[in-house]
């Protein structure tokens, strides 16, 4: 049997980014806006409605019935990793005295 992740804790960080802790201890900051495709996700584009998320059955859910599979969230890229990569590229060619 393969691992089935569940979210134990979730907190909005900024914008559409949510910090999550999974049942195996993994922690990620996920940009949920990557799933904003199709009419079912239209309500989530409103920051006030987006902030009404809650945990149900080990995943993120919203009052309009939308949820995102915990497996998809677990496999998603942690935006903190993306930011670190961008910062490394930006400083790679920088003048040594400016670092």
C-alpha positions, 0 to 999 in steps of 0.5 A: 500500500502506498502512502496517503497524505493528510493535512494536519494543520494549515495556515494562510501565509499571504495571498493564495499561499497556505502553509501546511503540515502533513501527517508524516511531518512534511511541511510545505508552503503551497500556492493554491492559485495553480489550481484556479482553472475552471468555473468551480474555482472562480469563488476562490479567486476572491481573497476574502472567500479564499481565506474561509478554507478549512480542513475536512477529511485531511484536505483543504476545503471551502464552503462552496464544496471545493476541495483539493486532493491531499495527494495533489497538495503533497506533490506540489512544489513548495514555493519557498524552494522556488524563491530560494532558487530565484535568489541564487540565480539573482546573486550568481552574477552579482559583484562580490562587494555587493553580496 
